[in-house]
Amino acid sequence: MEASQDPARDRYLAIARVDRVRGLHGEVVVTVHADDPARMTRLTSVFLKEENGYRPVAIEGFKRLRDRAVLKLSGFGSPEEAEKVVGMELFIPLEASTPAPPGRYYAYQLEGMTVRLKDGAVVGKVKEVLTQGPQSLLVIEGESGEILVPFVKSICVDCEPAAGTITLDPPEGLIELNVKGAGRR
């Protein structure tokens, strides 16, 4: 199922990915999708996405492990039980997320926004946000296909989530160059 077809996706935000089991009591090491893993200390539970929807799981313990976190999740008391969640994402309801810092946005806030040039010409809609290290790319679905645009202030000169628009001032040729599949043989 594509992400845009999952109605529950609009209500939950992925906050961490379970990497591996740690120890003998069912603890798991997670990579947190935030700048500071300690933000998870404020949570009392997370949600696991299962076939029938999202299931709440209480957090019984938290430890910091360098740039990751170690969680003890309720109901997973042994390494064998904890192994079942390795590779899974942990979610929270959108309303439980902390606001993004000024000038920064969560991917879900950008997805679906209309992208225009400074002259008002419509480029397309944000289909997806790819995050690769510190650089995010907007995947824009336009009339000529997918367009990849760096989400940087020098190119994305205005972002208005309330209006649902992003205004671009791209360098000459950027849009044409980044149409997925253009110029490739």
N, C-alpha and C positions, 0 to 999 in steps of 0.2 A: 504494500500500500504506500503511495506517495505521501510525503509529509503533509502536503496541502489537502489531502483527502481525509486525514485523521482529525475528526472534530475535537477529540480530547487534547490534541497537541496545542490547541488554542488556550487551554486552561492550565497546562503544566509546563514547567521549565526544567530542562536537564541541567543539573548543577554539578554532577560528578560521574566518573566512570570507575567501576570496580576493576582493579588491575589484577589482584592476586589475594590469596589467603595468607594470613600471618599468624603464627602461633598455633596453640593447641585448643583454643577456646572459641574458634569461629570468627576471629577478627578478620577484617578485610582492609587492604591498602587501596585507597582511592585517589585518583587524580581529580582535583577540584577545578571546575571551570570558572574560577574567579582568581583575582589577583592575590588573595590571601586565604589559604586553607582554614585559618582560624575563624573565618566567618561561619563555618559550620558549627561552632560551639553554641550558637544561638538557636540551633534547630533541635527540636525534641523528636522529630520523625522525618522520614523521607518516604517517597512512593516508588514502588517497583512497577514497571509496565509489564503486565502479563496479558495473556490471550483475552481475558474477560475484562480488561481495564486496568486501572491503577490501584494498587493495594498499599495501604499505609503500613510502614514498618517503623517501630520505635527505635530511637538511637539510645543504647544503654551506656555507651562510652565513646570518648573521643581522645585521640592523642595526635600530636603533630609529629610528622616524620619528614623533616626537611621541607621540601616544597609540596608534599602530599599530606594526606591524613590517614589515620588508622581508625576505623569505626568498629564498634561492637553493635551489631544489629540484633534486635529481639527476634528469637525464633531460629537463630543460626548459632547453635552452641558447640558445634564441632567443625573441624576442617572440612569434613565431607559435606556437611550441610551448607557451609559457606561457599564451597566450590560451585554450588548451583547459581550463585549470583555473579561469578567472575565474568567479566565482559559486558555486564549489564550497566545501563545508565541509572542513576538515582535522580529523582525528580522532586520538585516542590510545586505547590499551586502558585500560579503567577502572582496572586495577591499577597503571597508571603515573601516575594523577592524584594530585595532592597532596591531603591531607585538607583539608576545609573548615575555616575557623577556628571556634573554639567558638561555638555559638549560630547558626551559618550552615550552610546546606545547599545541595547541588547539586540541581538540578531532578530529576535521575534518582533521587535518594534520597527525594524526596517523592511522586513519581508512584506510584500504587497503594496509598498509605497510606489507612487507614480514618479518616474524620473524624467525631468525636463532639462533642456538646455536653457541658458540665460535668456535667450530670445523667446522662450515659451514652447518651442518645438518639443513634442513628446518623444522620448527615447524608448520608453517601455516601462515595465513594472519590475520591481526587485523580486526575483524568484527565490533567491537564496543568498546567504552571506557565508563566504568561505573565510575561515580564519586560519592563517598560516603564520605562526609566530606573532610578531607585533603588527603585522600587516593584514588587514581584512580586504577582501575583494567582494564587490557587489556583482552578483550574477543577474543581469538584467535581461528579461525576455522582451525582445523588440520584434518589429515586423520582419527584420532580416535575420532573426535567430537570436542566440544568446550573445550578450556583450559583457565582457569582463572589465570592470572599472575599479581601480584602487579607491578605497573609502578613506581619502585623505582630504584635509581642509582646503588644500590648494586646488583640488579638482571638484570636490563636492562642497561648493561654496555656501550652500544653505540646506539645512535639514529641518523640516517642520513636521514632526510626528502628528501633531494635532490636525494639520491640514492634509497629511498623507502624501507630502511631496519632498523630493530631493532635487535641488537645482545644481546642475553641472556647469563648469567652465573648463572643459577639457583642453589639453594642448592639441594643436592641429594634428589630425590624423588618428588620434587615440581611439575614437569610436570605431572607425573603419578598420583599424588594425586589430582591435580586440573582438570583432565579431567572430564568434567561435566557428572555426573552419575556414574563415576567409583567408585567401592567399596561400592556403596549404594544398599541396598536391600529393 
